[in-house]
Amino acid sequence: MANPVPKKHTWITVWFIFSGIITIWDAFYIVLRPRSLEGGDLRWLWATYQRYEEVDKIYDPQDPSGYLGSIAVLSFIEVALEMVYVYGVHVSPFPSAPLYGFAGTVMILAKTIGYATQEYLCDWCTIGHNESVGEIVGYWLSPIVIWSFFCYLVIRRLGGDISESMRIAAVAAVSTKHNILVSGWIISGPFQRAARL
């Protein structure tokens, strides 16, 4: 029978908590605009965003597309899934906890790739104005690479755990079915022979 307690990977939990705080902070920056922008009463919470806003114009509050708002909504869902993993591994263990962490991380990776791809497809419409490659690398590319790299590591680890659990469960199911068949033959075999006599 498969072990119902999920494996604990401390580095994944640390990453989920660290990245979750940053992701929620960023999502609230988006949903609380204009209060989080320059001149807003909550600007002090996002004072460090000043240079980032200049480098990446996707944070322009005049953008009518709603793209950034949809990213914020996805961020809340992703972090919620990751926190279910943390709870399901460390607080009240349940077997499907890795699936929640896996799903949240796949969402984050897909969102990150979509964010980068959108920039390429719009002909660098939100970062193309920058003259310094260093600023693009530091403020735009580096976070994308770091997030994608950790997402890859988490997906690989949790995906491996999920695959292993499925394999163990499949072997246990086949073994149980075999035992039932063998037991049935042992019990029914002599009675069938007796009945034929």
Sequence and secondary structure as in RCSB ss.txt:
>XXXX:A:sequence
MANPVPKKHTWITVWFIFSGIITIWDAFYIVLRPRSLEGGDLRWLWATYQRYEEVDKIYDPQDPSGYLGSIAVLS
FIEVALEMVYVYGVHVSPFPSAPLYGFAGTVMILAKTIGYATQEYLCDWCTIGHNESVGEIVGYWLSPIVIWSFF
CYLVIRRLGGDISESMRIAAVAAVSTKHNILVSGWIISGPFQRAARL
>XXXX:A:secstr
   SS    HHHHHHHHHHHHHHHHHHHHHHTTTTTSTTSTTGGGGTTHHHHHHH GGG TT  S HHHHHHHHH
HHHHHHHHHHHIIIIIS  TTHHHHHHHHHHHHHHHHHHHHHHHHHTTSTTTTT   HHHHIIIIIHHHHHHHHH
HHHHHHHHHHHHHHHHHHHHHHHHHHHHHHHHHHHHHHHHHHHHHH 
